[in-house]
Amino acid sequence: MPPVRKRARSYDPARTRAAVLAQLGHVREAVRGLDAGRLALPTRLGDWTVRDLAAHIGMAVTAVQRAADRPAPPRQDVQVAEWAFAPAGNSAAIADATRKLAADHPDLDAYLADAEQGLRALLDGQPGGRLLETSAGALPLDDYMVTRTVELVVHTDDLNAAVPGLDVPQDRQALAAATRLLADALAVKAPGGSTEVRVPPYAVVQCVEGPRHTRGTPPNVVETDPLTWIRLATGRLAWADAVAGAQVSASGERADLGGLLPLLA
């Protein structure tokens, strides 16, 4: 696993919790308005349908409850940016579980409402420092909630891509937290100071080994918008395609991030 950054970014727990609940609310409202035909549409996630995707979004939320139901680990052993490098596990088993969940919950709005209610109850009853055993290792509840912004933002984007005309909004704070976590993950994966990656207005990180920039305009600069960055970091968009489509600007001999992306395992 890549080394931990010396100074981890801090996140406002109240804002993170509000962002997760707000983004889940946006998804619920959108899914509530989908008819059977649109729920049966394919997605860019293998053979998952929109119904499967919606169910998986619920799973990403109920994962917090499942982790809290297990005994607390004795100590934290990873930082939140390392969550991106956790093994994805058995993708076939995850896909099967998602499809079964979708089949077992024909009323997706009710399922997502239960997920939201359960999360609110957990957040009201658990301290933010309570350690959870996650796929990445032991993390405090407040940090694990930051990872939920990535799940929700990414899959909201998947949902918008799958359903023509759908425009589920991205909560600004959720988008900010997801952007920052994935930017920090890049800095963990490729530590250094030769390249500056800018994702305005949410994140700027230094990464990649080489001469460290100290003053003036950095010699190696990458800049893109938040959703493009998230698509790159999660494998929804290839680096070469983003550069060719002018969705990202990259200047300097160390500004090619193609070999470092995607970040999520």
N, C-alpha and C positions, 0 to 999 in steps of 0.2 A: 504494500500500500504506500502511496506517496507520503512524504514527510508532512507533518503538520506545520502550517504557517505559524510563525512566532507570535504574531498578534492577530488573533481571530476577530473578525468583525462582530459587533454586538447588534442585536435587534431588539426593538421595543416590544416586549411580550404582549402588551395590550393591543398594539396596532397589528401585530401578527395574528392574534386570535380573531380580531375583528375582520381582518382581510380574508382569512380562511372561511369564516362564516358568510361574509359578503359574497365571495366567489361561489361558494356552494349555493347560496340563494339565487345567483344569476343562472347557474346550471339548472336548478330545480324549475325555475320559471320557464326556461327554454324547453326543457324536456316535457313539461306539462302540456305544452302546446303542440307537440309532435304527434301526428297520426300514425297508424300502423304502417302505412307505406314508407314514411320517412324513417321510422324506427328500424325498418328492415333494410335501409340503404347500407352499402358497404362503407368501410372506413379505410384509412391508410395504414391500419394496424392489422395486417394479415387478413384473416378471414372474419374478423370481428365486424358485427353490424353496429349500427348506431345504438341499438338497444343494449348490446354487450358493452359498448363503450360507456354508456350512462351507468350501467351497473358497476363497472370497474371504477368509475369516479366515486361511487358510494363506498366501494371497498377501500379506496385510498383514505377515506375519512374514518371508516370503522376500524382501520388499522391502528388508530390511536387507542381506541378502547381495548382492542385485542392485546396490545402491548402493555396497557395499564393493568390488565387482568392477570398478567404473569408476575412472578416475584421480581422485585426491584433488584437489579444487579448491584454488587458492592461498590463499584466506582465507575466513573466515566472513563472510557478508554479511546474515544475518538472525538474529533471536533466536527461541527456541523458541515463544513465544506467537504469533509471526507465521505459524507453520505452518498455523493454522486458515484463513488467508486465501489460501492458495495455490489457484490455479485447479484445479478438479476434472479438467480435461482433457476428452477426448472420452468422454462417458459411454457412448455406444453402443459404442465400441471396448472400453472397460473391461468392459461387460456381456458382450460377445461373448467376450472373453478369459476371463472368469470361467466362462461356460458351457462353453467348450472345455476349460478346466482340470478342471472337474467331470466332464466326459465322459471325459477322458483318465486320470482317477484314480478308478476305481470303488471302490477300497479307500481310503476317506477317512481311516481311522485310520492306515494306512501313510503316506499323504501328509502328514498332520499330524505323525506321528512323525519323518519325514524333515525337515520344516520345523524341528521342535524341535531335532533333532540338529545340523542345519546352523547354527542360531542359537547353540547352545551352543559349537560349535567356533569360530565367528567371534568370540564374546565372549571366549573364552579366548586368541585369537590376535591381537586388535586392541586397541590402546590406546584408552581412552575419548575422548581428544582428537582422534582421527583424523577428519578432515573428510570428510563424505559429500555428494555432490551429490544433493539431494532435489527434490521438486516445488516446495518453497517456497524453495529456495536452498541455500547451503552451511551445513550444521550439523555440529557434532561428533557422533560416534557416541552419546555418552551423552545428548545432547539428543534425538537422533532416537529413541532408545529411549523417551523420555517420550511422544512422539507415538504410539508403538505401544500404550501403555496406553489411549489414547483409542480407537484402532481396535478393540482387543480388548474393552473395556468396552461400547462402543456396539453392536458386533455380537453380543456375548453377550446383551445386552438384546433385540436383534432376534430372536435365536434363541429366547429364552424367550417372546417375544410370538407367535412363529409356531407353536410346538408346545404344544398343550394339556397341562397337567400338568408340563411341563418346568420345572425350577427350577435352572438352572446357577448356581452361586454366583459372586459377584463378589469377587475378592481385594480385601481392604481397602486395601492399598497401591496397587493398580492403580486402584481407584475414587478414592482420594485424589488421585493424580497427575493422572488425567483431569479431575477436578473443578477442580483448581487451574489446570491449563493453560487450560481453557476460561474460567474466571473471569478469568484474566490477559488472555486474548484480548479479552474484553469491555472491560477497562480500556484496552487498546491501541486498540480500535475507537472507543471513546467516552471519551477522556481527560477528566479533571475530578475534582472532589471534592464534588459536590453530592448524590450518591446513594451509599448504602452497600448493597452486595449481599452477603448473608450466605448461605453454604451450609454450615451446621454439619454435622459438626465439622471440615470440611476447609479452608474458604476464606472470606475476607472481602476484598472489594476496594472501592475508591472509584472512581467513574466519573461521567460526564456533566458537561458544562459547567454552570457556575452558581456560586452562593455556596458557598464551601468551609466544610464543617462542622469545628469544632475542639473543642467541648466539649459534654457532655451527650448527650441522645438526638438522633440525626441527624433532620432534618426529612423526609428521603426515604429510605425503607428498603424493600428487597426481600429476602424470605427464603423459602427453599425447601429441599428435601432434595436430596442429591447426584444420585440417578437422575432426578428431575424436572428438575433443572438441566441435566443432560446431554441429556435429551430435548428440552428447549427450545433448547439451544445447537446441536443437530444437526438440528433441524427435524422431529423425531419427534412433537413436541407443540407446538400453537399457543399463543401467549401468552394469548389471550383464553380459550381452553378451560381452560388451567391456572388462571387467575384465577377463572373461573366455577365450576370444580370444587374450589376451595379447596385446590389443590395448591401454590399460591404466594400469599404475602401481599405486598401492595404498598401503601405509604402515602406520601402526599406528591405534589405536583404534578409532580415529576420522576421518579416511580417507575414510570412506564409504559415497559417495555423492548420493547414490541411492535414498534417500528420498528427496533430494533437486532438482532433475532433472526430467523432463526438466524444463527450465526456462521460455520459452515463454508461455504466457497464452493462 
